Amino acid sequence: MSTNANQLGAADWKSDFFGTLNELPPEPVTGISGVLEAMSSLPAYQDARLWLLQNLGISPGSSVLEAGCGTGIALPDILSVVGTNGRVVGIDPTKAFINSALERAQKLGASHAKYEVGDIRSLSAKDGEFDAAFCDKVLIHAGPPKAALSEMARVTRSAGRVGALEWLPFFAVSSNRPETFDALNTIFRKACYDYFVSLNLARHLHSAGLKDVRTKVALAHADNLDAHPFWRAFIVQQMPMFIHAQLIEEATAQAVLADLEALNAKGEFSASFIVQAAVGTK
């Protein structure tokens, strides 16, 4: 563990309910995996992720760490930059996600890709072990950002780059009633550790000692609830879990869904949110 992380202290680390997935039965974890898969192919996320990878200063044969890798969704994009001879290491606290990532690597023939259980704020890698490191939609759930980004910087070589991709889960969504709009967005304010982290990536990278920070913004938008699997998976299919987690009352949740479905049926549905990425140099 880095000096910075030691100084901060594990007692200061914070996580939302996504940090407790190992304690849940397989069914909800599988459901969350499906949502992550849908998110990965949303054009706004893809564009931001590819921009990040293309600005990490890596090339065929490079070594890269993905901190908080989930099910290994980013692996195809990483391989498109570092090639099959590049070294890829992913860490994630959820055992089921790591198992899925290992299966993905095997299917892709990525023999140099390794996935293991770990915490973004306390990496087992050596100082300067990687050419680059990045995280994708992790800081919003586990923090503080300085602990995670400082660790990523520690394991990156001198003059190597560190990147982060985040999103602001504020849905600028159509609604017949203001209370419906507010109820939907209140879910995510309650669920996230650092709701506004995406808006402050440059500041957080600077606080971790990184320089020459560059940023990228992408807009996710749909005018149909079924325009991409993400929208229905994230908003509709996860609603029972949000109710179970007491993030929204059941009656209110049903009203939200009824409102969105009615607007969608009339061709009046609209939803948008922003995705941001940033890269800094050690």
Backbone bond lengths (Angstrom), bond angles and torsions (degrees), N, CA, C in turn:
res aa  C-N    CA-C-N  psi(-1)  N-CA   C-N-CA  omega(-1)  CA-C   N-CA-C  phi
1 M - - - 1.462 - - 1.524 110.00 -
2 S 1.306 116.13 146.06 1.452 120.03 -176.90 1.523 111.58 -74.49
3 T 1.346 114.87 163.08 1.462 120.25 176.38 1.519 110.66 -62.30
4 N 1.348 116.34 -40.69 1.455 119.36 -178.74 1.523 110.95 -60.70
5 A 1.338 115.49 -43.78 1.456 118.92 -179.04 1.522 110.50 -65.96
6 N 1.337 117.16 -38.09 1.456 120.85 178.78 1.527 110.82 -64.20
7 Q 1.331 116.12 -41.35 1.453 120.06 -179.09 1.526 110.86 -64.59
8 L 1.337 115.92 -38.70 1.453 119.38 -179.44 1.525 110.07 -69.03
9 G 1.348 116.27 -45.28 1.446 120.16 177.54 1.505 112.54 92.19
10 A 1.332 116.74 133.48 1.458 121.42 -179.18 1.519 112.18 -61.09
11 A 1.322 117.20 -25.15 1.461 120.26 179.04 1.522 111.75 -63.49
12 D 1.337 116.95 -20.67 1.464 121.59 -179.90 1.531 112.50 -90.65
13 W 1.327 116.57 -6.93 1.455 119.21 179.79 1.526 109.23 -70.30
14 K 1.298 115.07 144.99 1.459 120.27 179.58 1.530 109.53 -133.75
15 S 1.345 116.11 147.06 1.464 122.10 177.05 1.517 108.51 -147.52
16 D 1.335 115.75 151.94 1.457 119.24 174.18 1.527 108.52 -89.08
17 F 1.344 117.82 -165.44 1.460 119.54 -174.31 1.520 113.44 -67.48
18 F 1.348 118.77 -14.23 1.458 120.20 176.26 1.532 111.07 -67.94
19 G 1.314 117.06 -17.19 1.450 119.97 178.18 1.521 113.66 -80.36
20 T 1.335 117.34 -0.50 1.467 121.22 -178.12 1.524 112.52 -116.61
21 L 1.325 117.73 21.70 1.467 120.10 -174.49 1.516 113.29 -64.28
22 N 1.331 117.98 -27.77 1.466 119.50 179.06 1.523 111.93 -64.34
23 E 1.320 116.78 -18.49 1.453 121.07 -178.58 1.523 112.45 -91.33
24 L 1.322 118.02 -5.62 1.455 121.73 -177.32 1.529 111.27 -93.17
25 P 1.353 117.16 157.66 1.460 119.80 173.82 1.524 110.58 -65.49
26 P 1.340 118.43 163.75 1.473 121.37 -175.01 1.526 114.28 -60.80
27 E 1.345 117.83 -33.25 1.467 119.78 -172.27 1.525 113.68 -60.78
28 P 1.338 120.24 -52.18 1.466 118.62 179.81 1.520 113.00 -66.16
29 V 1.332 117.05 -32.08 1.464 119.72 178.51 1.528 109.92 -66.05
30 T 1.330 115.62 -40.77 1.469 119.71 176.29 1.522 110.40 -62.05
31 G 1.333 115.84 -40.21 1.460 119.62 178.89 1.519 111.81 -62.94
32 I 1.327 116.87 -41.59 1.466 120.76 178.10 1.519 110.36 -65.55
33 S 1.328 116.75 -37.35 1.469 120.33 176.68 1.516 110.53 -58.90
34 G 1.336 116.11 -41.31 1.461 120.07 178.50 1.508 112.75 -63.33
35 V 1.328 116.36 -38.33 1.468 120.63 177.35 1.520 110.27 -65.00
36 L 1.338 116.71 -42.24 1.468 120.63 179.07 1.522 111.02 -62.09
37 E 1.328 116.12 -38.45 1.463 120.06 177.52 1.525 110.43 -62.75
38 A 1.335 116.39 -43.46 1.464 120.43 179.89 1.530 110.68 -65.32
39 M 1.320 116.33 -39.61 1.465 119.84 179.47 1.521 111.13 -62.86
40 S 1.327 116.58 -37.42 1.463 120.51 -173.05 1.515 113.44 -61.77
41 S 1.336 116.23 -31.02 1.464 119.02 -176.29 1.523 113.59 -97.10
42 L 1.333 117.44 0.82 1.462 119.66 175.14 1.523 108.43 -64.02
43 P 1.330 118.76 128.42 1.472 120.99 -173.84 1.522 114.91 -50.59
44 A 1.322 118.75 -39.54 1.464 120.23 -178.67 1.524 111.05 -62.72
45 Y 1.330 117.10 -42.22 1.463 120.44 177.22 1.519 111.42 -67.10
46 Q 1.319 116.23 -43.08 1.464 120.27 179.57 1.518 111.15 -60.65
47 D 1.326 116.61 -46.45 1.468 120.51 -179.65 1.520 111.14 -60.67
48 A 1.342 116.53 -45.34 1.461 120.38 -178.89 1.526 111.13 -66.67
49 R 1.336 117.18 -39.56 1.462 120.48 -179.35 1.521 111.11 -67.07
50 L 1.309 117.29 -43.18 1.464 120.22 179.14 1.526 111.14 -65.25
51 W 1.338 116.08 -39.29 1.473 119.07 176.21 1.518 109.84 -60.68
52 L 1.326 117.04 -45.27 1.458 121.45 -179.16 1.531 110.60 -59.81
53 L 1.335 116.46 -49.68 1.467 120.10 -177.99 1.527 111.69 -63.43
54 Q 1.324 115.93 -37.83 1.464 119.68 -179.43 1.527 112.38 -72.27
55 N 1.344 116.57 -14.85 1.461 120.39 179.66 1.528 112.95 -110.10
56 L 1.331 117.11 11.99 1.463 121.14 177.82 1.521 112.35 -85.85
57 G 1.314 116.87 -2.76 1.459 119.48 179.44 1.518 113.46 72.81
58 I 1.322 117.07 24.85 1.460 121.20 179.43 1.518 110.41 -105.83
59 S 1.324 115.50 160.60 1.464 122.69 -176.30 1.527 108.01 -152.86
60 P 1.338 118.10 178.43 1.469 119.19 179.49 1.522 112.71 -51.31
61 G 1.337 115.15 128.36 1.456 120.87 -179.81 1.519 114.74 93.37
62 S 1.330 118.25 -7.02 1.464 121.15 -179.29 1.525 111.17 -71.58
63 S 1.337 114.87 162.51 1.461 121.31 175.58 1.517 109.18 -108.45
64 V 1.328 117.01 136.26 1.454 120.80 -176.71 1.519 109.90 -142.46
65 L 1.320 115.76 139.37 1.459 122.70 176.91 1.520 108.94 -107.08
66 E 1.344 116.20 129.23 1.464 120.37 171.25 1.519 107.42 -105.97
67 A 1.309 116.52 110.99 1.459 122.39 -177.92 1.521 109.58 -90.53
68 G 1.332 116.27 116.13 1.449 120.27 -174.08 1.516 109.55 82.19
69 C 1.332 116.38 58.45 1.468 122.11 -169.73 1.516 114.02 -80.30
70 G 1.331 118.43 -12.38 1.451 119.78 -176.92 1.513 111.20 60.21
71 T 1.314 116.77 -133.08 1.462 121.93 -178.36 1.529 112.95 -89.03
72 G 1.321 117.18 14.13 1.458 120.42 179.20 1.513 114.00 79.46
73 I 1.316 115.27 24.93 1.466 120.90 -176.68 1.530 112.16 -57.62
74 A 1.322 116.90 -35.37 1.469 120.45 -175.33 1.522 113.26 -78.09
75 L 1.328 118.45 -7.95 1.463 120.54 -173.06 1.532 113.81 -55.19
76 P 1.328 120.25 -46.71 1.478 118.25 178.89 1.522 112.83 -57.46
77 D 1.333 117.18 -40.07 1.465 120.42 178.71 1.520 111.04 -67.86
78 I 1.334 117.12 -38.81 1.466 120.28 178.25 1.524 109.93 -63.54
79 L 1.331 116.18 -45.09 1.467 120.55 -179.14 1.523 111.69 -63.47
80 S 1.341 116.44 -29.14 1.468 119.18 179.41 1.526 111.13 -66.52
81 V 1.341 116.76 -17.44 1.459 121.66 -179.85 1.529 111.59 -103.25
82 V 1.345 117.59 -47.45 1.471 120.04 -175.18 1.522 113.23 -94.85
83 G 1.340 117.27 -11.76 1.460 120.19 179.31 1.522 112.37 76.23
84 T 1.326 116.48 173.03 1.458 120.83 -178.36 1.522 113.04 -70.28
85 N 1.333 117.67 -16.05 1.467 120.97 177.29 1.523 112.65 -90.88
86 G 1.311 116.58 -6.60 1.459 119.85 177.21 1.517 110.30 -73.24
87 R 1.316 116.16 152.38 1.461 121.29 179.50 1.521 109.45 -95.37
88 V 1.331 116.06 123.32 1.463 121.93 -179.48 1.524 108.24 -122.34
89 V 1.323 116.07 126.68 1.460 121.06 175.82 1.528 107.77 -125.68
90 G 1.329 115.11 129.59 1.456 120.16 177.66 1.509 110.57 -122.32
91 I 1.323 116.70 140.81 1.466 120.69 175.80 1.522 108.85 -127.57
92 D 1.330 115.09 147.23 1.458 121.10 179.09 1.521 108.10 -159.67
93 P 1.337 119.07 146.50 1.460 120.05 -178.23 1.530 114.14 -77.36
94 T 1.336 117.84 -15.25 1.462 120.89 -175.01 1.518 111.45 -93.32
95 K 1.311 116.63 116.84 1.464 122.16 -175.07 1.529 111.67 -60.86
96 A 1.321 117.07 -42.03 1.459 120.30 -178.86 1.528 111.21 -63.01
97 F 1.330 116.96 -36.42 1.458 120.49 178.19 1.533 110.66 -66.42
98 I 1.333 116.39 -41.57 1.460 120.15 179.50 1.518 110.58 -62.81
99 N 1.313 117.36 -40.74 1.468 120.29 177.91 1.524 110.97 -61.03
100 S 1.322 116.81 -41.32 1.466 121.14 178.00 1.524 111.21 -65.61
101 A 1.327 116.31 -38.62 1.465 120.56 179.53 1.519 110.82 -65.37
102 L 1.322 117.00 -40.63 1.470 120.76 178.23 1.523 110.85 -63.91
103 E 1.316 117.13 -40.16 1.468 120.80 177.20 1.524 110.86 -64.36
104 R 1.328 116.43 -40.06 1.466 120.45 179.44 1.535 110.57 -63.31
105 A 1.338 115.59 -44.35 1.461 120.03 -179.87 1.533 110.75 -61.24
106 Q 1.317 116.17 -40.38 1.461 119.66 -179.99 1.522 111.20 -65.23
107 K 1.334 116.89 -42.50 1.456 120.95 179.11 1.524 111.83 -63.70
108 L 1.320 116.54 -33.71 1.470 120.97 -178.89 1.519 112.21 -85.46
109 G 1.321 116.65 -3.89 1.463 120.06 -179.02 1.511 112.73 69.05
110 A 1.337 116.05 28.03 1.471 120.94 -178.65 1.528 108.70 -89.16
111 S 1.313 116.23 79.49 1.465 121.05 -175.19 1.531 112.68 -68.61
112 H 1.325 116.92 -18.92 1.463 120.27 -179.73 1.529 112.25 -96.92
113 A 1.334 117.14 9.57 1.463 121.62 177.84 1.523 109.22 -97.16
114 K 1.321 116.09 131.33 1.462 122.16 -177.87 1.529 108.98 -129.19
115 Y 1.329 115.89 135.45 1.458 120.52 179.48 1.530 109.44 -127.95
116 E 1.322 115.53 138.35 1.460 119.47 -177.58 1.521 110.53 -150.77
117 V 1.324 115.53 156.58 1.455 121.58 178.54 1.532 109.38 -71.76
118 G 1.320 115.81 134.10 1.458 119.72 -179.92 1.512 111.07 -174.59
119 D 1.316 116.49 178.07 1.457 123.21 -178.10 1.523 109.01 -119.85
120 I 1.298 116.87 133.48 1.463 122.61 -177.62 1.530 111.44 -59.78
121 R 1.331 116.84 -24.02 1.461 120.73 -176.32 1.521 113.37 -92.41
122 S 1.339 116.41 -2.46 1.460 120.76 -179.98 1.521 108.24 -150.08
123 L 1.323 116.14 80.65 1.458 121.82 -174.88 1.525 111.30 -84.97
124 S 1.317 116.00 143.15 1.466 120.57 -179.89 1.529 112.41 -82.94
125 A 1.328 117.61 -10.27 1.463 121.40 -177.63 1.528 111.51 -67.00
126 K 1.321 115.21 157.53 1.462 121.83 179.80 1.530 110.57 -80.12
127 D 1.310 115.78 161.63 1.464 121.22 175.60 1.532 109.82 -57.99
128 G 1.331 116.63 132.30 1.459 121.31 175.12 1.514 115.10 65.06
129 E 1.316 117.74 23.28 1.465 120.99 -174.57 1.528 113.29 -73.53
130 F 1.333 117.66 -26.26 1.459 121.25 -173.82 1.530 112.26 -116.59
131 D 1.317 114.73 155.52 1.458 120.06 174.81 1.526 110.93 -73.70
132 A 1.336 116.05 -29.21 1.463 120.61 -178.64 1.522 109.05 -159.43
133 A 1.330 115.27 162.07 1.468 121.46 176.97 1.525 108.09 -145.77
134 F 1.323 115.76 149.15 1.467 118.88 177.07 1.521 110.25 -154.09
135 C 1.329 115.31 163.98 1.463 121.73 173.95 1.524 108.21 -134.55
136 D 1.317 115.95 152.78 1.462 122.52 -173.19 1.526 108.57 -132.19
137 K 1.321 117.06 108.03 1.466 123.69 179.46 1.524 111.76 57.34
138 V 1.326 116.82 45.56 1.461 122.31 -178.77 1.529 111.50 -114.30
139 L 1.311 117.74 -44.13 1.468 121.33 -175.71 1.524 112.11 -61.50
140 I 1.306 117.45 -25.13 1.460 121.40 178.43 1.524 111.00 -68.39
141 H 1.353 115.56 -22.05 1.458 120.75 -176.77 1.523 114.08 -107.60
142 A 1.323 118.11 -27.89 1.467 121.07 -175.55 1.521 109.74 -135.49
143 G 1.300 116.39 130.48 1.453 118.61 -177.05 1.516 111.74 -153.79
144 P 1.312 116.68 -170.93 1.469 127.50 9.45 1.524 112.64 -75.33
145 P 1.338 117.47 156.11 1.459 120.99 -176.63 1.519 114.22 -55.86
146 K 1.350 116.85 -37.43 1.470 118.97 -177.31 1.517 111.80 -61.51
147 A 1.340 117.16 -37.71 1.465 120.17 179.86 1.519 110.46 -64.00
148 A 1.336 117.05 -44.15 1.462 121.10 -178.67 1.524 111.65 -69.97
149 L 1.323 116.89 -48.92 1.459 120.38 -176.70 1.529 111.88 -68.03
150 S 1.318 117.16 -33.79 1.463 119.91 177.55 1.533 110.50 -66.31
151 E 1.306 117.11 -38.30 1.461 120.82 176.67 1.527 110.72 -65.43
152 M 1.317 116.66 -42.97 1.463 120.60 178.61 1.522 110.40 -62.89
153 A 1.333 116.17 -38.93 1.466 119.69 177.65 1.523 110.69 -67.35
154 R 1.324 116.81 -38.04 1.463 120.31 -179.06 1.527 112.07 -59.37
155 V 1.326 116.87 -42.64 1.466 120.24 -175.29 1.527 112.24 -84.57
156 T 1.340 116.67 -0.58 1.464 121.36 178.15 1.528 109.35 -97.38
157 R 1.312 116.28 140.46 1.475 121.38 -178.21 1.529 111.01 -65.35
158 S 1.307 115.34 163.00 1.456 120.86 176.13 1.518 110.26 -58.78
159 A 1.315 117.22 133.87 1.471 124.89 -178.00 1.524 112.10 72.63
160 G 1.335 117.48 2.94 1.460 120.24 173.57 1.526 109.61 -77.33
161 R 1.314 116.90 173.32 1.462 120.14 -174.63 1.529 111.88 -120.80
162 V 1.322 114.13 151.04 1.461 123.46 179.10 1.520 107.89 -124.73
163 G 1.324 116.37 136.00 1.454 119.83 -178.17 1.519 112.78 -132.50
164 A 1.327 116.04 159.07 1.461 121.98 177.41 1.517 108.98 -145.16
165 L 1.326 115.45 139.85 1.462 122.68 175.36 1.514 107.46 -120.71
166 E 1.329 116.79 128.80 1.459 121.35 -179.74 1.523 110.09 -141.41
167 W 1.312 115.65 170.90 1.468 119.81 177.59 1.515 109.69 -141.35
168 L 1.316 115.03 156.05 1.457 121.08 175.34 1.526 106.83 -100.74
169 P 1.339 118.78 108.14 1.469 121.20 -176.24 1.527 112.58 -78.52
170 F 1.326 114.66 51.63 1.454 121.09 172.32 1.520 106.65 -105.58
171 F 1.325 115.72 110.02 1.456 120.51 -177.17 1.521 109.94 -88.40
172 A 1.330 115.30 112.35 1.454 120.05 171.74 1.526 105.62 -80.04
173 V 1.320 115.27 85.15 1.461 121.04 -168.16 1.524 110.91 -116.30
174 S 1.320 114.63 146.82 1.460 120.11 177.89 1.526 109.90 -65.80
175 S 1.331 116.61 148.81 1.461 120.61 178.61 1.521 109.04 -161.15
176 N 1.324 115.04 151.99 1.457 120.54 175.60 1.519 111.81 -84.06
177 R 1.348 114.98 -22.71 1.464 119.40 -176.66 1.528 109.60 -135.00
178 P 1.321 117.77 136.77 1.473 120.48 178.81 1.526 112.86 -57.73
179 E 1.334 117.46 -34.54 1.459 119.93 -178.28 1.531 112.06 -65.86
180 T 1.325 116.23 -29.40 1.463 120.20 176.92 1.521 110.24 -68.37
181 F 1.304 115.39 -45.46 1.468 121.97 177.41 1.523 110.64 -58.24
182 D 1.331 115.89 -47.34 1.461 120.69 -178.71 1.521 111.85 -65.32
183 A 1.321 117.15 -40.55 1.464 121.01 -177.48 1.518 111.50 -63.76
184 L 1.320 116.63 -41.07 1.465 120.31 179.56 1.523 110.53 -63.22
185 N 1.305 117.37 -48.76 1.466 120.25 -176.15 1.525 113.23 -73.25
186 T 1.323 117.14 -24.43 1.457 119.73 176.91 1.521 111.43 -64.57
187 I 1.336 117.46 -30.18 1.469 121.67 178.19 1.520 110.04 -53.41
188 F 1.305 116.00 -49.01 1.464 121.07 -172.05 1.523 111.78 -77.93
189 R 1.323 116.44 -28.37 1.473 118.92 173.99 1.522 109.57 -63.05
190 K 1.326 116.66 -37.46 1.461 121.50 -179.16 1.529 111.66 -75.95
191 A 1.334 117.12 -34.02 1.463 121.32 -170.69 1.519 113.79 -81.49
192 C 1.312 117.56 -25.89 1.466 120.76 -173.03 1.521 112.01 -89.66
193 Y 1.321 115.15 146.51 1.473 119.84 173.83 1.525 110.04 -73.17
194 D 1.337 117.48 -49.75 1.464 121.80 -178.44 1.527 108.17 -128.83
195 Y 1.314 115.16 86.09 1.460 122.26 -173.54 1.526 112.68 -57.58
196 F 1.323 117.59 -36.63 1.464 121.40 -174.12 1.528 113.60 -98.96
197 V 1.331 118.04 14.31 1.462 119.60 -174.07 1.524 112.66 -59.58
198 S 1.318 117.75 -33.66 1.467 120.12 -178.03 1.522 112.37 -63.07
199 L 1.329 116.35 -29.42 1.466 120.94 -177.79 1.523 112.24 -78.09
200 N 1.329 116.70 -11.88 1.460 121.30 -173.91 1.520 113.21 -123.62
201 L 1.322 117.85 24.64 1.458 119.96 -176.16 1.525 112.44 -60.82
202 A 1.310 117.30 -42.02 1.469 119.53 -179.34 1.527 110.32 -60.80
203 R 1.308 116.96 -43.67 1.465 120.82 179.51 1.522 111.31 -63.27
204 H 1.331 115.70 -42.41 1.460 119.34 -178.54 1.533 111.67 -68.57
205 L 1.318 117.77 -37.77 1.463 119.68 176.90 1.524 110.91 -65.39
206 H 1.318 116.51 -39.48 1.467 119.97 176.61 1.527 110.83 -62.97
207 S 1.335 116.94 -39.43 1.468 120.22 -178.57 1.525 111.48 -66.00
208 A 1.336 116.69 -21.58 1.465 120.96 177.85 1.525 111.48 -90.01
209 G 1.333 116.48 7.06 1.464 120.85 176.41 1.508 114.52 88.82
210 L 1.320 118.23 9.77 1.465 121.25 -179.51 1.528 110.43 -86.86
211 K 1.313 115.93 152.01 1.460 121.05 -177.97 1.523 110.41 -128.78
212 D 1.333 115.46 176.34 1.469 122.16 179.93 1.529 110.68 50.16
213 V 1.315 116.13 47.77 1.466 121.37 -176.96 1.527 111.01 -74.79
214 R 1.316 114.78 132.97 1.461 121.85 176.03 1.522 109.18 -121.97
215 T 1.329 116.71 149.36 1.456 120.28 -177.01 1.522 111.73 -129.77
216 K 1.327 114.64 159.48 1.461 122.43 179.63 1.521 108.34 -141.67
217 V 1.327 117.36 136.71 1.462 122.55 177.99 1.524 109.00 -120.69
218 A 1.335 115.60 136.73 1.464 121.31 176.81 1.523 108.42 -130.38
219 L 1.307 116.95 147.04 1.464 122.50 179.89 1.519 109.67 -107.11
220 A 1.325 115.72 125.64 1.463 121.14 172.70 1.523 107.35 -96.64
221 H 1.327 117.23 128.90 1.467 120.38 -177.64 1.521 110.22 -147.35
222 A 1.311 114.71 145.50 1.464 120.98 174.33 1.520 109.29 -145.92
223 D 1.318 116.14 144.57 1.455 120.62 174.51 1.522 110.87 -113.03
224 N 1.338 115.18 18.29 1.458 121.86 175.54 1.516 107.86 -153.69
225 L 1.307 117.00 135.34 1.456 121.38 -178.10 1.520 112.20 -61.67
226 D 1.328 116.27 -20.35 1.463 121.09 -179.67 1.526 112.36 -110.47
227 A 1.322 116.50 19.25 1.467 120.29 -179.87 1.522 111.44 -64.55
228 H 1.324 116.87 -30.61 1.464 123.50 177.74 1.524 106.79 -151.32
229 P 1.335 118.95 145.41 1.470 120.80 -177.66 1.527 114.53 -54.63
230 F 1.329 117.61 -25.25 1.465 120.49 -177.68 1.515 112.52 -57.04
231 W 1.332 117.93 -46.72 1.448 121.29 -169.11 1.526 111.69 -62.15
232 R 1.316 118.16 -48.94 1.459 120.39 -179.93 1.536 110.50 -71.80
233 A 1.341 116.29 -37.65 1.465 119.15 -179.75 1.517 110.95 -63.41
234 F 1.313 117.13 -44.90 1.469 120.40 -174.37 1.518 112.24 -76.27
235 I 1.324 117.19 -44.22 1.459 119.89 -173.85 1.531 112.26 -86.87
236 V 1.319 117.06 -45.99 1.466 120.82 -172.43 1.527 112.11 -88.27
237 Q 1.324 116.49 -53.87 1.463 119.81 -172.97 1.522 113.07 -68.86
238 Q 1.327 117.89 -24.95 1.466 120.24 178.57 1.524 113.30 -86.87
239 M 1.325 117.88 -7.16 1.461 119.68 -175.40 1.529 113.11 -57.89
240 P 1.354 120.15 -40.64 1.482 118.27 176.85 1.525 112.42 -58.56
241 M 1.331 117.51 -36.90 1.457 120.47 178.29 1.527 110.72 -67.95
242 F 1.338 116.83 -39.27 1.462 120.26 178.12 1.532 110.31 -62.94
243 I 1.335 115.89 -39.15 1.466 120.26 178.31 1.527 109.67 -65.18
244 H 1.336 115.97 -46.10 1.465 121.11 -178.96 1.531 110.91 -61.44
245 A 1.328 116.66 -35.59 1.466 121.35 179.78 1.519 112.34 -81.64
246 Q 1.340 116.61 3.12 1.467 123.14 178.41 1.526 112.18 61.27
247 L 1.331 114.72 34.51 1.458 120.14 175.83 1.523 111.36 -88.45
248 I 1.338 115.28 -15.18 1.456 121.26 178.23 1.521 107.68 -158.93
249 E 1.323 117.09 145.58 1.455 120.63 177.79 1.519 109.68 -76.22
250 E 1.332 115.87 148.32 1.466 119.71 -173.90 1.520 112.94 -59.95
251 A 1.322 117.20 -43.26 1.469 119.97 -179.53 1.526 110.97 -62.54
252 T 1.319 115.93 -40.63 1.465 120.15 178.81 1.519 110.50 -66.91
253 A 1.328 116.42 -41.18 1.458 120.99 179.31 1.528 110.69 -60.30
254 Q 1.323 116.47 -43.72 1.463 119.81 179.55 1.530 111.17 -64.35
255 A 1.318 116.07 -35.89 1.468 120.02 177.87 1.522 110.92 -66.62
256 V 1.336 116.53 -40.01 1.466 121.04 177.59 1.518 110.45 -61.03
257 L 1.324 116.21 -49.46 1.462 120.37 -177.75 1.526 111.63 -65.05
258 A 1.326 116.91 -40.34 1.465 120.08 179.10 1.526 110.91 -62.56
259 D 1.310 115.89 -40.15 1.461 120.73 179.15 1.524 110.99 -63.49
260 L 1.339 116.46 -46.93 1.462 120.38 -178.79 1.528 111.61 -65.73
261 E 1.325 116.58 -41.51 1.464 120.16 179.86 1.528 111.05 -64.95
262 A 1.334 117.05 -38.65 1.461 120.92 179.41 1.525 110.82 -65.14
263 L 1.318 116.42 -43.87 1.461 120.30 178.19 1.523 111.08 -65.16
264 N 1.324 115.90 -39.12 1.458 120.29 179.76 1.522 110.93 -64.02
265 A 1.320 116.78 -41.08 1.469 121.41 -179.45 1.530 111.95 -64.70
266 K 1.318 116.35 -29.01 1.466 121.53 -179.72 1.527 112.92 -89.92
267 G 1.331 116.58 -0.92 1.457 119.53 -176.62 1.503 112.88 74.26
268 E 1.340 116.46 25.77 1.461 121.52 -177.04 1.530 112.70 -114.40
269 F 1.323 116.94 12.04 1.458 120.79 -179.25 1.534 110.45 -80.31
270 S 1.319 115.98 140.73 1.455 121.81 175.34 1.523 108.00 -152.91
271 A 1.333 115.95 136.20 1.466 119.53 178.78 1.523 109.30 -149.90
272 S 1.325 115.97 140.79 1.464 121.53 179.76 1.519 109.85 -147.16
273 F 1.331 116.46 153.93 1.452 123.07 169.23 1.528 107.88 -157.16
274 I 1.330 117.11 167.31 1.458 120.25 -177.02 1.526 111.75 -109.39
275 V 1.329 114.22 147.19 1.461 123.48 176.61 1.529 106.42 -120.17
276 Q 1.333 116.70 136.78 1.463 119.91 -179.88 1.524 110.76 -131.04
277 A 1.322 115.63 144.11 1.462 121.95 176.38 1.511 108.58 -131.04
278 A 1.321 115.52 154.27 1.472 120.88 178.65 1.518 109.87 -148.92
279 V 1.326 115.41 147.63 1.459 122.25 178.97 1.526 108.65 -134.45
280 G 1.328 116.43 135.98 1.457 121.63 177.34 1.518 111.25 -132.78
281 T 1.315 117.22 159.90 1.449 123.16 -177.00 1.527 110.87 -106.29
282 K 1.321 116.21 137.52 1.468 121.43 179.86 1.524 109.95 -75.83
